[in-house]
Amino acid sequence: WRLRHQLPFNFWIHVLLGIPLAYPVTIAFLVLQMWWWALGSFLLGFFLQWVGHQAEGNDVGEWAGIKRLLGLPYVGISPRWDTTSQEK
C-alpha cells in the first residue's frame, strides 16, 4: 500500500480524509439511517482518494484491479517511484 502512496499529499489525503469518509463515516451514517449523508460521505471519500492518485500519477487501487482483470493497461506504481523500470 505504501508503494502506491509515496507522494505525501496522496498519503495524507487518504489517511486523514478519504478513507475515513469512505468507510467508518459512511457506516456511521448508515447505522443512523441518514442515507443521503452516507452516500455523500462515501462518494466524497472516494473522490478525494482519486484526487490523490491523480497527483501521484497512478490508478486508484480498485480501478487498477478492474483494468487488470479486463486485460487493460494500468499504472500500479507511479513511474516517478518505480526504480525497476529506470535504466541504470
LINNOR-V959122 format. One record per backbone hydrogen bond with DSSP energy under -1.0 kcal/mol. NH is the residue of the N-H (numbers start at 0). CO is the residue of the C=O. If there is no record, write none. Layout:
nh=(NH,NH)
co=(CO,CO)
//
This chain:
nh=(10,11,12,13,14,15,16,17,18,20,21,22,24,26,27,28,29,30,31,32,33,37,38,39,40,41,42,43,44,45,46,47,48,49,50,51,52,53,54,55,56,57,58,63,64,65,66,67,68,69,70,71,80,81,82)
co=(6,7,8,9,10,11,12,12,13,16,17,18,19,22,23,24,25,26,27,29,28,33,34,35,36,37,38,39,40,41,42,43,44,45,46,47,48,49,50,51,52,52,74,59,60,61,62,63,64,65,67,66,77,77,80)
//
